[in-house]
Amino acid sequence: MPSWQGKSKGKPLGYRIFVSILKIGGVTPAYFLLRFVALYYFLFSYRSSKSIFYFFRKRIGFSAVTSFFKLYQNYYLFGQSIIDKVVVMSGIPNKFTFNFDGVGNLHEIAALKKGGLLLSAHIGSWEIAGDLLKNIDTRINIVMFDGEDQQIKSYMEKVTGKSSVNIIVIKNDLSHIFKINEAFQNNELVCMHADRYIEGNKTITREFLGAEAKFPAGPFILAAKFKVPVTFVFAVKESKHHYHFFASAIKEYLHLGKEQGMQQVLSDFICEFENKVKKYPEQWYNYYNFWQ
């Protein structure tokens, strides 16, 4: 089964072109150019298109025609999420507005002084959400694979400047586990995506949108092992200039054993995640075969 490889699409030149357009004319001309880029991936990126088309057709239940339309829309919105991230993080003047549902839960989890785990997914724009978290009264750590092209990474760091959050890179030597533990010990928040895994890593199989799917075990093992408070966070785009941020009520799994706690956290995550995917299916950027 083709699996996600932890790599991002795109080339450094493409990023430079879009950043130049953003600085001169804002998001409108950048979105216009993006339509042609999205069309290219729609026509020629067969493997990712096959996976996301299956999602729309078989798991959401759209017609074949609607699924093709949604496929193009998915590529277009994914490009917008990258553009919007650059605009917000680099301080380019913009008209973006935000709704905050449950942001009080984040202030509450920080006030508990127990550390905390924020579980999210590749839906909407997590980078936008991460930038919004800078107002929470504790340090935010984001755990991620370092799958970005090094030239792209260096260029984007130059454009956006120093991030307001701390990045913990997942490494084969498991050193990231010690950094996560240290963050919890310092009463900091740790955010992870819980909808992708690298082939060879431990997974948990559960039903998702009516079929068996594999989820990465790591985030749920961490929640059960460290017994920190957990909340589920998402940021989705609802119009050209508007984002909606969600943070669920805080959950604690103090009295559950490791295996039972891990399964319960996963069940709670799937419940929240399914609701968001059903409501915003075009914004789940899942370009590999998620289901078995």
C-alpha positions in Angstrom: 0.0 0.0 0.0 1.5 3.4 -0.9 2.0 5.3 2.3 2.9 8.9 3.2 6.6 9.5 3.1 6.8 12.6 5.3 7.7 14.9 2.3 6.0 18.1 1.1 5.3 19.0 -2.5 6.6 22.1 -4.3 9.9 23.7 -5.4 11.9 26.7 -4.0 11.3 28.7 -7.2 7.5 28.4 -6.9 7.6 29.6 -3.3 9.7 32.6 -4.3 7.3 33.6 -7.1 4.3 33.4 -4.8 6.0 35.4 -2.0 7.0 38.1 -4.5 3.4 38.4 -5.7 2.1 38.5 -2.2 4.3 41.4 -1.3 3.3 43.4 -4.3 -0.4 42.6 -4.8 -1.6 40.6 -1.8 -3.5 37.3 -1.9 -5.9 38.0 -4.8 -3.3 37.8 -7.6 -1.6 34.9 -5.8 -4.9 33.0 -5.6 -5.4 33.6 -9.4 -2.0 32.1 -10.2 -2.7 29.3 -7.8 -5.6 28.2 -9.9 -3.2 27.1 -12.7 -0.9 25.4 -10.2 -3.8 23.5 -8.7 -4.9 22.5 -12.2 -1.4 21.0 -12.9 -1.6 18.8 -9.8 -5.2 17.9 -10.6 -4.1 16.7 -14.1 -0.7 15.2 -13.4 -0.4 14.1 -9.8 -2.0 10.7 -10.3 -1.1 9.0 -7.0 -2.3 11.8 -4.7 -5.4 12.4 -6.9 -6.3 8.8 -6.7 -6.2 8.7 -2.9 -8.2 11.9 -2.4 -10.7 11.0 -5.1 -11.3 7.7 -3.3 -11.9 9.6 -0.1 -14.5 11.9 -1.7 -16.2 9.1 -3.7 -16.2 6.1 -1.3 -15.9 7.5 2.2 -17.8 10.8 1.9 -20.2 9.5 -0.8 -20.1 12.2 -3.4 -21.0 11.4 -7.0 -18.1 10.9 -9.5 -18.6 14.3 -11.0 -18.8 16.1 -7.6 -15.7 14.1 -6.5 -13.7 15.4 -9.5 -14.8 19.0 -8.7 -13.9 18.5 -5.0 -10.5 17.1 -6.0 -9.5 20.3 -7.8 -11.0 22.4 -5.0 -8.9 20.4 -2.5 -5.6 21.2 -4.3 -6.7 24.9 -4.7 -7.5 25.2 -1.0 -4.3 23.5 0.0 -2.4 26.1 -2.0 -4.4 28.8 -0.3 -3.4 27.4 3.1 0.3 27.7 2.3 -0.2 31.3 0.9 -2.2 32.3 4.0 0.5 30.9 6.3 3.1 33.0 4.6 1.0 36.1 4.8 0.1 35.7 8.5 3.6 34.6 9.7 5.6 37.1 7.7 3.4 40.1 8.7 2.2 41.0 5.2 -0.8 43.3 5.5 -4.0 41.3 5.1 -7.8 41.2 5.7 -7.9 37.9 7.5 -10.5 37.5 10.4 -10.9 34.7 12.9 -13.6 33.0 15.0 -12.4 31.3 18.2 -14.5 28.4 19.5 -13.1 27.0 22.7 -10.0 29.2 23.0 -10.9 29.5 26.7 -10.1 25.8 26.9 -6.5 26.5 25.8 -6.1 29.2 28.5 -7.6 26.7 31.0 -5.3 23.9 30.0 -2.3 26.2 30.4 -3.5 27.4 33.8 -3.7 23.8 35.1 0.2 23.8 35.1 0.2 20.1 34.3 1.5 20.4 30.7 -0.9 19.4 28.0 -1.3 17.6 24.7 -3.1 19.3 21.7 -4.0 16.8 19.0 -4.8 18.0 15.5 -4.8 16.8 11.9 -3.9 17.9 8.4 -7.2 19.6 7.9 -7.4 23.4 7.3 -4.3 25.3 8.2 -2.5 24.2 11.4 0.2 26.8 10.8 -2.4 29.5 11.1 -3.6 27.9 14.3 -0.1 27.7 15.6 0.5 31.4 15.1 -2.7 32.1 17.0 -1.5 30.1 20.0 1.2 32.6 20.8 -1.3 34.4 23.1 -1.6 31.4 25.4 0.4 31.9 28.6 2.8 29.0 28.3 5.3 27.7 25.7 3.9 25.9 22.7 5.8 23.0 21.2 4.9 21.5 17.8 6.0 18.0 17.0 6.5 17.3 13.3 8.4 15.4 10.7 11.3 17.3 9.1 10.1 16.4 5.6 10.5 19.8 4.0 13.0 20.4 1.2 16.0 22.1 2.8 16.1 24.9 0.3 12.4 25.6 0.8 12.8 25.4 4.6 15.7 27.9 4.6 13.8 30.3 2.3 10.6 30.2 4.3 12.4 30.7 7.6 14.0 33.8 6.0 10.6 35.1 4.9 8.5 34.4 8.0 11.2 35.0 10.6 11.5 33.2 13.9 8.5 31.1 14.8 6.5 32.0 18.0 6.4 28.3 18.8 9.1 25.7 19.5 9.5 22.9 16.9 10.4 19.4 18.1 11.5 17.3 15.1 10.7 13.6 15.1 14.0 11.6 14.8 14.9 8.0 14.4 16.9 8.0 17.7 13.7 8.9 19.6 15.4 12.0 21.1 12.1 13.8 20.5 10.5 11.7 23.2 12.9 13.2 25.8 12.1 16.7 24.5 8.4 16.1 24.8 8.8 14.7 28.3 10.9 17.8 29.2 8.1 20.1 27.8 5.5 18.3 30.0 7.7 18.6 33.0 8.0 22.3 32.4 4.1 22.6 32.2 4.3 23.4 28.5 1.8 22.4 25.8 2.8 20.0 23.0 0.8 19.8 19.7 0.9 16.9 17.4 -0.9 15.7 14.2 -2.6 12.4 14.8 -3.7 11.4 11.3 -0.5 10.4 9.5 2.3 7.8 10.0 5.5 6.9 8.4 5.7 3.3 7.0 7.3 1.1 9.7 6.0 3.1 12.7 3.6 1.6 15.1 -0.1 2.1 14.2 -3.5 1.4 15.6 -6.3 0.2 13.3 -9.8 1.6 13.9 -12.9 2.4 11.8 -12.9 5.9 10.3 -15.7 7.1 8.0 -17.0 3.6 7.6 -13.8 1.6 6.8 -10.7 0.3 8.7 -7.9 2.9 8.8 -4.5 3.1 10.4 -3.6 5.9 12.9 -0.2 6.6 14.2 0.1 5.1 17.7 2.6 7.7 19.0 0.3 10.6 19.9 -2.1 8.3 21.8 0.7 6.4 23.6 2.1 9.8 24.8 -1.3 10.8 26.1 -1.8 7.6 28.0 1.8 7.4 29.3 2.2 11.0 30.6 -1.5 11.4 31.6 -1.5 15.1 30.7 -4.7 16.9 29.9 -5.7 16.6 26.2 -7.7 18.8 23.8 -8.4 18.5 20.1 -7.7 21.6 18.0 -8.4 22.5 14.3 -8.3 25.7 12.2 -10.4 25.7 9.0 -11.0 28.2 6.3 -14.6 29.3 5.8 -14.3 32.1 3.3 -11.6 33.9 1.3 -10.4 36.0 4.3 -11.9 34.1 7.3 -10.7 31.2 9.5 -12.5 29.3 12.2 -10.5 28.0 15.1 -11.8 25.1 17.3 -10.5 23.7 20.6 -12.5 21.0 22.3 -13.2 20.7 26.0 -10.3 19.4 28.1 -10.2 15.7 28.7 -8.1 13.9 31.3 -7.4 10.1 31.4 -5.8 9.8 34.8 -7.5 6.7 36.0 -7.1 4.6 32.9 -4.3 2.1 32.3 -1.9 2.7 29.4 -3.7 0.5 26.8 -7.2 1.5 27.9 -6.2 5.2 28.0 -4.6 5.0 24.6 -7.7 3.5 23.0 -10.0 6.0 24.7 -7.9 9.0 23.5 -8.0 7.6 20.0 -11.8 7.1 20.2 -12.3 10.7 21.4 -10.0 12.0 18.7 -11.7 10.1 15.9 -15.1 11.4 17.1 -13.9 15.1 16.8 -11.9 14.5 13.7 -14.7 12.7 11.8 -17.0 15.7 12.6 -14.6 18.1 11.1 -13.8 16.0 8.0 -17.5 15.6 7.3 -18.1 19.3 7.6 -15.0 20.5 5.7 -14.1 17.5 3.4 -12.4 19.7 0.9 -9.8 20.8 3.5 -8.4 17.4 4.5 -5.1 17.4 2.8 -4.5 13.6 2.9 -2.5 12.6 -0.3 -2.0 8.9 0.4 -4.1 5.8 0.8 -5.3 6.3 4.4 -7.6 3.2 4.4 -6.4 -0.4 4.2 
